[in-house]
Each structure stands twice: as structure tokens, then as C-alpha cells.
Amino acid sequence: MLQLESQPIEPRMPQPTKSAIMVIGGAEDKVHGREILHTFFTRAGAADAQIAIIPCASREPAAIGQRYTAIFEEMGAKAIQVLDIRERSQGEDPIWQDYLEAATGVFMTGGDQLRLCSLLADTPLMEKIRLQVQLGQIVLAGTSAGAAVMGHHMIAGGGSGESPNRSLVDMATGLGIIPEVIVDQHFQNRNRMARLLSAVASHPDRMGIGIDEDTCAMFERDGLISVIGKGTVTIIDTSEMSHTNYPYVEATDPLSLFNLRLHLLCHGDCYDRPNRKIVHPPRQS
């Protein structure tokens, strides 16, 4: 079913969208400063923003859709629609793609990343969103489960607080929006370093990205990752990893990983993803 939460989205016109992919660690501030949500709103065009909310990861999509609708209405968005997708066949209906034609921002909410992928993966709707991202036509944001689905390989679940091991993480196929990364969310808040390390051990050609709550890793079109929010973004660079015992040990045996590079970034920090290096912010006087 489709819920129209404000005025219908109008045909696309030239607008000031500054496209990016905003990967949010969950529990972003929805009450006080709303820094991350306001950044999404601003980059989607501010008063000209036409926002599509996809709440289908949630068990209560109508309620979560209404919550974000109220937030973006209060900020002053021009139009907002909730794409309340509850069956996979809805992602194949051309009407949904039509509603995205004029969208300047798409926001995927939290919930269950497996549910999100089961409803959206390989649908015409998802292909439309991916194309709009590639063309720089929209700002795409995903929080919590909406962040976890960004890579081709996705963390679907697992444990915490142990040494890295194969049984600590459950992997699945994500939406492949940023295929070269594996994202984990609620990161330091839920002690998930070991499970992200376990994930990159199984896919050493991918970069691990761990994002704290109320924190966003913003993937810019120029290849930079910029950080906003109250926590940190952890980057595990596997490009120089020389060894892991992952293929040779039992599921619960501890893993060894040699020569990883670890970066912790906080608000205002930037990382050059293509060149695998930190971009130092200007020194403040």
C-alpha cells in the first residue's frame, strides 16, 4: 500500500541536491539537534526537498514512517511520501518508480536487515534507487538496518564480546549500493569489533566500516568518507592484510589476522577511500 504523508512529489526540476550516501549507525538524534537528519534534509534540497521514506525493515512500518514524516515536515520539506512496502511484488509495480522520479532524498529506516533485503533486493524499485545514486540525483540514507544493507556482503546477525571467530557473525547478501564495504552499526555501543573483524576475515577484499550510534559515515561522490555525529566511525583496511587462518580453523576457534590497518574517525574527520588514507582537517587556531 502507498501512504501519502504530504503533498504529492512533483516532477523533477533542477534543484540543489548534493548527492551522497549517508550510512548511519542507528539511534540518530530525532529530538534535539537532529544534526544527522538535518544534514540529510539539507543535502536533499532543504525547503525544496522531496523525500521518500522506506520503512519496510521495521515490524511497524506505518508508525516508523509517520515518525520520520513528522520530523521532515517540521524541518520544512516540500513533499514526503512513505513507501510502505510489505510484499515483494510491490517493488515491481511501476507506480513506485514513478514516485521516485522527482525524489531528491530516500531514507531507509532501521529494523531487520534481512527483511529489508528480502523485500527490496533485485526489484525494479531498488534498481531505480541504485541508478539514481550512481547518477548523483538523490541523497540516500540508511540507519541501523538501513546501513547494514549497503554492502554486497552484509552482516545479518551475530554475537559480541568474544575473540573473533567464524561463528561470531552471520553473513548474507546485501543490496550492494557500496559493494566494496561491510558495514556494522551500533558499533562501539554494542561491542561489535570482534564480529566486524570476523566478517572481514571471511571477505578480505572488503573494507570494514563500524559506525557508532548517532554517527554517520557520509560517502561522497569524490571518494571521501566524511564523519558527522557524536561517536566514531571505525575503518578496517584489509588492503595490506598478509594472512588469516580463517580457511583452516573450526568455527569457534579464534582467528588470526595479520597486518590490518585501523582508523577511528570522529566528527569532522575525512577518509580518502580510493587511496586508503586519512585526509587531515585544517588545523584550528
C-alpha positions in Angstrom: 0.0 0.0 0.0 1.1 3.6 -0.6 0.8 6.2 2.1 0.8 9.9 1.0 2.1 11.8 4.1 2.1 15.2 2.5 1.7 16.8 -0.9 2.5 14.5 -3.9 6.0 14.6 -5.2 6.2 16.8 -8.2 8.2 16.2 -11.5 11.9 16.6 -11.2 13.2 20.1 -11.7 16.8 21.4 -11.3 17.4 21.5 -7.6 20.3 21.9 -5.1 20.7 18.3 -4.1 24.2 17.5 -3.0 24.2 13.7 -3.5 25.8 11.3 -1.1 25.2 8.0 0.6 24.7 8.6 4.4 25.4 5.4 6.4 24.1 6.0 9.9 24.9 3.8 12.9 21.4 3.9 14.3 19.7 5.8 17.2 20.3 9.1 15.5 19.1 12.1 17.4 15.4 12.7 16.5 14.5 15.2 19.2 17.1 17.8 20.0 19.8 19.0 17.5 18.9 16.3 14.9 22.2 17.0 13.2 22.3 13.9 11.0 18.7 14.1 10.0 19.0 17.8 9.3 22.1 17.2 7.2 20.1 14.7 5.1 17.3 17.2 4.8 19.6 20.0 3.8 21.5 17.9 1.2 18.2 16.7 -0.3 17.4 20.3 -1.1 16.1 21.8 2.2 12.8 23.6 1.5 12.8 22.0 -2.0 13.4 18.5 -0.6 11.2 15.8 -1.9 11.7 12.8 0.4 10.8 9.1 0.0 10.8 7.1 3.3 11.2 3.3 3.1 10.3 1.8 6.5 9.9 -1.8 5.4 12.8 -3.1 7.6 10.6 -2.3 10.6 7.9 -4.5 12.1 5.8 -1.4 12.5 6.4 0.4 9.2 3.4 2.7 9.4 4.4 4.0 12.8 8.1 4.5 11.9 7.1 6.1 8.6 4.9 8.5 10.4 7.6 9.4 12.9 10.1 10.3 10.2 7.4 12.1 8.2 6.7 14.3 11.2 10.4 15.2 11.6 10.9 16.1 7.9 7.6 18.0 7.8 8.7 20.0 10.8 12.0 20.8 9.1 10.0 22.1 6.1 10.4 19.5 3.3 8.4 20.3 0.2 7.0 16.8 -0.1 7.2 13.5 1.7 6.0 10.1 0.8 6.1 6.8 2.7 6.7 3.8 0.5 5.0 1.2 2.8 6.2 -1.9 1.0 5.0 -5.1 2.7 5.2 -7.6 -0.2 8.0 -8.1 -2.6 5.6 -7.7 -5.6 5.1 -4.1 -4.7 8.8 -3.4 -5.6 7.9 -4.5 -9.1 5.0 -2.1 -9.6 5.9 0.8 -12.0 4.0 3.2 -9.8 6.7 3.0 -7.2 9.4 4.0 -9.7 7.2 6.9 -10.8 7.1 8.2 -7.3 10.9 8.2 -7.2 11.3 10.2 -10.4 11.2 13.5 -8.6 12.6 12.4 -5.2 15.7 14.3 -4.0 16.2 12.1 -0.9 15.5 8.5 0.0 15.6 7.4 3.7 15.7 3.7 4.7 14.8 3.2 8.3 16.0 0.6 10.9 14.6 -2.7 11.8 15.6 -6.1 10.3 18.1 -6.0 7.5 17.1 -9.5 6.3 13.5 -8.3 6.0 14.6 -5.2 4.1 16.7 -7.2 1.6 14.0 -9.9 1.1 11.5 -7.2 0.1 13.8 -4.9 -2.0 16.8 -6.9 -3.4 16.8 -7.2 -7.2 13.5 -5.4 -7.6 12.9 -2.7 -10.2 12.4 -0.3 -7.3 15.8 -1.0 -5.8 17.4 -0.8 -9.3 15.8 2.6 -9.7 17.3 3.8 -6.4 20.7 2.4 -7.3 20.7 4.2 -10.7 19.7 7.5 -9.1 22.5 7.2 -6.6 25.0 6.4 -9.4 23.8 9.4 -11.4 24.0 11.7 -8.3 20.3 12.5 -8.5 19.5 11.7 -4.8 20.8 11.6 -1.3 20.4 8.1 0.0 20.4 7.5 3.8 20.1 4.3 5.7 20.1 4.0 9.5 20.8 0.8 11.5 19.3 -2.0 9.3 19.2 0.5 6.5 23.0 0.9 7.0 23.8 -2.8 7.3 22.4 -3.5 3.8 24.8 -1.1 2.0 27.5 -3.6 1.1 27.3 -6.6 -1.2 28.2 -8.8 1.8 26.0 -8.0 4.8 26.2 -8.7 8.5 22.9 -10.3 9.2 23.5 -11.0 12.9 25.9 -12.5 15.4 27.4 -12.1 18.8 29.7 -9.7 20.6 32.3 -9.6 23.4 34.4 -12.6 22.2 37.6 -13.1 20.3 37.0 -13.0 16.5 35.8 -16.4 15.2 33.8 -17.8 12.3 30.7 -18.5 14.4 30.5 -15.0 15.7 29.0 -13.5 12.6 26.2 -14.5 10.3 26.6 -13.2 6.7 24.1 -12.6 4.0 23.9 -10.8 0.7 23.1 -7.1 1.0 21.8 -4.5 -1.5 25.2 -3.8 -3.0 24.9 0.0 -3.0 28.5 0.3 -1.8 29.7 -3.2 -2.7 33.3 -2.9 -1.5 32.4 -2.4 2.2 31.0 -4.4 5.0 29.0 -2.3 7.4 28.3 -2.9 11.1 26.1 -0.5 13.1 25.5 0.4 16.8 29.2 -0.4 16.8 31.1 0.6 19.9 27.7 0.8 21.8 27.2 -3.0 21.4 30.9 -4.1 21.4 30.9 -5.3 17.8 34.6 -5.0 16.9 35.1 -8.8 17.0 32.2 -9.5 14.8 33.3 -7.0 12.2 36.8 -8.5 12.2 35.3 -11.9 11.8 33.3 -10.6 8.8 36.3 -9.1 7.0 38.3 -12.3 7.7 35.8 -14.1 5.6 35.9 -11.5 2.9 39.4 -9.9 3.0 38.8 -8.0 -0.2 36.3 -5.8 1.5 36.7 -2.8 3.8 35.1 -3.0 7.3 33.1 0.0 8.4 31.8 0.2 12.0 29.5 3.1 12.8 28.5 4.1 16.3 25.0 5.3 17.3 24.1 8.9 16.4 27.0 8.9 14.0 27.1 9.0 10.2 29.7 7.9 7.6 28.9 10.1 4.6 30.2 8.6 1.3 30.7 11.4 -1.1 30.8 11.1 -4.8 34.5 12.2 -4.9 35.5 9.1 -2.9 35.8 10.7 0.5 34.1 9.4 3.7 33.3 12.3 6.0 32.0 11.8 9.6 29.3 13.7 11.4 27.7 12.9 14.8 28.6 12.2 18.4 30.5 8.9 18.1 33.2 7.3 15.9 33.5 5.5 12.6 35.9 2.6 12.7 37.6 1.7 9.4 39.3 -1.7 9.0 41.6 -1.5 5.9 42.4 -5.0 4.7 44.3 -3.9 1.6 47.7 -5.0 3.2 46.5 -8.0 5.2 49.1 -10.7 4.8 47.5 -13.7 6.5 44.4 -15.1 8.2 43.8 -18.6 9.5 40.1 -18.3 8.6 40.1 -21.1 6.0 41.9 -23.6 8.3 40.2 -23.4 11.7 37.0 -24.7 13.2 34.0 -22.4 13.6 34.6 -21.5 17.2 38.4 -21.3 17.1 40.0 -17.9 17.4 41.0 -16.1 14.2 44.4 -14.6 13.4 44.6 -11.6 11.0 47.9 -10.0 10.1 48.8 -6.5 9.1 45.4 -4.8 9.2 45.2 -1.0 9.3 42.7 0.5 11.8 41.4 4.1 11.8 39.0 5.7 14.2 37.4 8.9 12.8 35.2 11.3 14.7 33.1 14.4 13.7 34.8 16.4 11.0 37.4 13.7 10.0 37.6 12.5 6.4 39.0 9.4 4.8 40.1 9.1 1.2 38.6 5.7 0.3 40.2 5.2 -3.2 43.7 6.0 -1.8 43.2 4.4 1.6 44.4 7.4 3.6 43.2 9.9 6.1 42.6 13.4 4.9 43.6 15.8 7.7 41.2 18.5 8.5 42.5 22.1 8.6 44.3 22.9 11.9 42.2 25.2 14.1 44.0 28.3 15.5 
